[in-house]
Amino acid sequence: MSSDQASRLRSLAQGRPAEQPLFAARVVAITSGKGGVGKTNVVAGLALALAQQGQRVVVMDADFGLANLDILLGLSPKYTLEHVLRGEKVIEEILLDGPLGIRIIPASSGIQELTRLDTMSELRLVQGLQRVAETADWLLIDTAAGIHDSVLKLLMAAQEVVLIATPEPTSLVDAYAMVKVLHLREAGKPLWLLVNNGQSADEAQETVDQLQAVTERFLGKQLRVLGMIPNDPHILQAVRQQRGVVELFPHSPATQAFQALARQLLGQVSLQPDGFASFWRQLASDDSN
């Protein structure tokens, strides 16, 4: 790493130049302790529901192992985040226009994990996200599942974290492991719990109660609760048609749940002028020290 490269990244980490505008985008990372809980469906549903509320939404597909957000929405990216990290494209050139006006930063399966990026690749990423966020109200980060360094780096950098769990015992165990790791790294990190694929409100509440009980007992931590996305056959139908359920089935139970979720986040996630600046300072911090 050259001294000039380190200096450029360090200048990003130290703060925003006075002449630059404030960045209003709320940065929310959506994650899960294990795969197979419908995380990407939740990201897509939330993004579309926020767009219906008049919000400008950018979604970053940060699942570098199994990038599939574009597939879920029937999009075919010509270029991906890999081209940005290699310096071949800038983020504006790879942005996909999705349904209802959302924009998507597509990932590429199998690219380097975030923690393994060299200084210039990380600089390209954070500067590109900075520019995109100037024209967004929300930056949603669809992380990979599990407790990996690349995932944790994004979660710690985000303004808020939404943890997806299902009523399955294995999902609850892995969700608790994620809560524990995040709590040990930053006890005050805003962490929301969303139950996906719930068969009923009672089942979802039981899931919440079980996870709350262990986090309060062993960590002394109270989770914020976002509610439940029901097990709705319309979701599978939408996936098969490569469309968002919010767009394709506007009156379905799942769509109503996503709309309620969007309203709740709009009401409870504050607009922080420094929200995105904090995000990219955190991303830059490891390599700028």
C-alpha positions in Angstrom: 0.0 0.0 0.0 1.5 3.3 -1.1 1.6 6.3 1.3 -0.5 8.3 -1.2 -3.2 5.6 -1.2 -3.2 5.4 2.6 -3.4 9.2 2.8 -6.4 9.4 0.5 -8.3 6.7 2.4 -7.3 8.3 5.7 -8.7 11.7 4.5 -12.1 10.0 3.9 -12.0 8.4 7.4 -11.3 11.7 9.1 -14.5 13.4 7.9 -16.4 15.3 5.2 -14.9 18.3 3.6 -16.8 21.4 4.6 -17.8 22.3 1.0 -19.5 18.9 0.4 -23.3 18.5 1.1 -24.6 16.5 4.0 -25.6 13.0 3.2 -29.1 12.1 4.2 -29.3 8.5 3.4 -30.3 6.2 6.2 -27.9 3.1 6.1 -29.7 -0.1 7.1 -28.0 -3.5 6.9 -30.3 -6.5 6.7 -28.7 -9.8 7.8 -29.4 -13.3 9.3 -27.6 -15.8 11.4 -28.1 -18.5 8.8 -29.1 -18.9 5.2 -32.5 -19.9 3.9 -34.6 -17.5 6.0 -35.8 -15.4 3.1 -33.5 -12.4 3.7 -33.2 -11.2 0.1 -37.0 -11.4 -0.3 -37.3 -9.2 2.8 -34.8 -6.7 1.4 -36.7 -6.5 -1.9 -40.0 -6.2 -0.2 -38.9 -3.5 2.1 -37.2 -1.6 -0.7 -40.4 -1.6 -2.8 -42.6 -0.7 0.1 -40.4 2.3 1.0 -40.5 3.4 -2.7 -44.3 3.3 -2.5 -44.0 5.7 0.4 -42.2 8.2 -1.9 -38.7 7.2 -0.6 -35.6 7.1 -2.8 -34.1 3.7 -2.3 -30.7 2.2 -3.2 -30.1 -1.4 -2.5 -26.5 -2.8 -2.4 -26.3 -6.5 -2.9 -23.4 -7.3 -0.6 -23.8 -11.1 -0.6 -20.6 -11.6 -2.4 -20.9 -15.4 -2.2 -24.4 -15.8 -3.6 -25.5 -12.6 -5.3 -29.1 -13.1 -6.3 -31.0 -9.8 -5.7 -31.0 -9.0 -9.4 -32.2 -12.5 -10.3 -35.1 -12.1 -7.8 -36.3 -9.0 -9.5 -35.7 -10.2 -13.1 -32.8 -7.9 -13.8 -29.7 -8.7 -15.9 -26.7 -6.6 -14.9 -24.0 -6.2 -17.6 -21.6 -5.0 -14.9 -21.3 -5.6 -11.2 -19.6 -4.4 -8.1 -16.6 -6.5 -9.1 -15.9 -4.1 -12.0 -16.1 -1.1 -9.6 -13.6 -2.7 -7.2 -11.2 -3.4 -10.1 -11.4 0.2 -11.2 -13.0 -0.7 -14.6 -16.3 1.1 -13.8 -17.7 3.6 -11.3 -20.8 2.7 -9.3 -23.0 5.0 -11.3 -22.3 2.9 -14.4 -23.4 -0.4 -12.8 -26.6 0.9 -11.1 -29.7 -1.0 -12.2 -33.1 0.6 -12.4 -35.5 -1.6 -10.6 -39.3 -1.6 -10.1 -41.0 1.4 -8.6 -37.9 3.5 -9.0 -35.5 1.6 -6.7 -31.9 1.4 -7.8 -29.7 -1.7 -7.2 -25.9 -2.1 -6.9 -25.5 -5.7 -8.2 -22.8 -7.9 -6.7 -21.0 -10.8 -8.4 -20.8 -14.2 -6.9 -17.4 -15.3 -5.6 -15.7 -11.9 -5.6 -13.3 -11.0 -2.7 -14.7 -10.5 0.7 -14.8 -6.9 1.9 -12.0 -7.4 4.4 -9.7 -8.7 1.7 -10.0 -5.6 -0.5 -6.9 -3.6 -1.1 -6.8 0.0 -0.2 -7.7 1.4 -3.7 -10.6 -1.1 -4.1 -12.1 0.0 -0.8 -11.5 3.6 -1.7 -13.5 3.1 -4.9 -16.3 1.5 -3.0 -16.7 4.1 -0.3 -16.4 7.0 -2.6 -19.0 5.5 -5.0 -21.4 4.8 -2.2 -20.9 8.4 -1.0 -22.0 9.8 -4.4 -24.9 7.4 -4.7 -26.2 8.3 -1.2 -26.4 12.0 -2.1 -29.5 11.1 -4.1 -31.0 8.5 -1.8 -33.1 8.5 1.3 -32.3 4.9 2.2 -29.3 2.7 1.5 -30.2 -0.9 2.2 -27.4 -3.4 2.5 -28.3 -7.0 1.7 -25.5 -8.9 3.5 -24.4 -12.5 3.3 -25.8 -14.8 6.0 -23.6 -15.9 8.9 -20.9 -14.4 11.1 -18.1 -13.7 8.8 -15.6 -10.8 9.0 -16.9 -9.2 5.8 -20.5 -9.3 7.1 -19.6 -8.0 10.5 -17.7 -5.1 9.0 -20.8 -4.0 7.1 -23.0 -4.5 10.1 -20.8 -2.4 12.4 -20.6 0.3 9.8 -24.4 0.6 9.2 -26.6 3.0 11.0 -29.1 0.3 11.9 -29.2 -3.5 11.6 -32.3 -5.6 10.9 -31.9 -9.3 11.9 -34.1 -11.8 10.1 -35.1 -15.0 11.9 -37.7 -17.7 11.4 -39.5 -19.8 14.0 -37.2 -22.7 13.3 -35.0 -23.6 16.3 -31.8 -23.6 14.1 -32.6 -20.0 13.0 -33.1 -18.9 16.6 -29.8 -20.4 17.7 -27.9 -18.7 14.8 -29.8 -15.4 15.4 -28.7 -15.4 19.0 -25.1 -16.0 18.0 -25.3 -12.9 15.7 -26.8 -10.8 18.4 -24.1 -11.9 20.8 -21.2 -11.0 18.4 -22.7 -7.6 17.6 -23.4 -6.9 21.2 -19.8 -7.7 22.2 -18.5 -5.5 19.5 -20.8 -2.5 20.1 -23.4 -2.9 22.9 -25.3 0.2 21.7 -25.7 -0.8 18.1 -29.4 -0.4 17.1 -30.6 -3.9 16.3 -34.1 -4.8 15.1 -35.6 -8.3 15.0 -38.0 -9.3 12.2 -39.6 -12.7 12.1 -40.0 -14.1 8.6 -42.3 -16.9 7.4 -44.4 -16.9 10.4 -47.5 -19.1 10.3 -49.4 -16.9 12.7 -49.0 -13.8 14.9 -48.9 -16.2 18.0 -46.0 -18.2 16.4 -44.1 -15.0 15.6 -44.6 -13.7 19.1 -43.4 -16.9 20.6 -40.2 -16.6 18.4 -39.7 -13.1 19.6 -40.2 -14.1 23.2 -37.8 -16.9 23.0 -35.0 -14.8 21.5 -35.7 -11.9 23.8 -35.5 -14.2 26.8 -32.0 -15.5 26.1 -30.6 -12.1 25.0 -31.9 -10.4 28.1 -30.7 -13.2 30.4 -27.2 -13.7 29.0 -26.5 -10.3 27.4 -28.8 -7.9 29.3 -29.9 -6.6 25.9 -33.4 -5.7 24.7 -34.1 -6.2 21.0 -36.3 -3.9 19.1 -39.1 -5.7 17.3 -40.3 -5.0 13.8 -43.0 -7.7 13.7 -43.6 -10.5 11.2 -43.7 -11.2 7.5 -46.3 -14.0 7.1 -45.8 -17.2 5.3 -47.6 -16.1 2.2 -47.8 -18.3 -1.0 -47.8 -15.0 -3.0 -44.1 -14.6 -2.2 -43.2 -17.9 -3.9 -45.4 -17.0 -6.9 -43.6 -13.7 -7.2 -40.2 -15.4 -7.0 -41.1 -17.7 -9.8 -42.1 -14.7 -11.9 -39.0 -12.8 -10.9 -41.0 -9.9 -9.6 -41.4 -8.3 -6.2 -44.4 -9.4 -4.3 -45.2 -5.8 -3.3 -45.5 -4.9 -7.0 -47.1 -8.1 -8.3 -49.6 -8.7 -5.5 -50.4 -5.3 -3.9 -53.2 -6.7 -1.7 -51.5 -9.8 -0.4 -50.8 -10.4 3.3 -47.0 -10.2 2.6 -47.4 -6.8 0.8 -49.4 -5.5 3.7 -46.7 -6.6 6.1 -44.0 -5.0 4.1 -45.9 -1.8 3.9 -46.3 -1.8 7.7 -42.6 -2.5 8.1 -41.7 0.4 5.9 -44.0 2.8 7.8 -42.5 1.6 11.1 -39.0 2.2 10.0 -39.9 5.6 8.5 -41.3 6.5 11.9 -38.5 5.2 14.0 -35.2 5.4 12.1 -34.2 9.0 12.4 -32.7 10.9 9.5 -29.1 11.6 10.5 -27.2 14.0 8.3 -24.0 12.2 9.2 -25.5 8.7 8.7 -23.8 7.8 5.5 -20.6 9.7 6.4 -20.4 7.5 9.4 -20.9 4.4 7.2 -18.0 5.1 4.9 -15.7 6.3 7.7 -16.3 2.9 9.4 -15.5 1.1 6.2 -12.4 3.1 5.7 -11.1 2.9 9.3 -9.4 -0.5 9.2 -7.1 0.5 6.4 -6.5 4.0 7.4 -5.0 3.3 10.8 
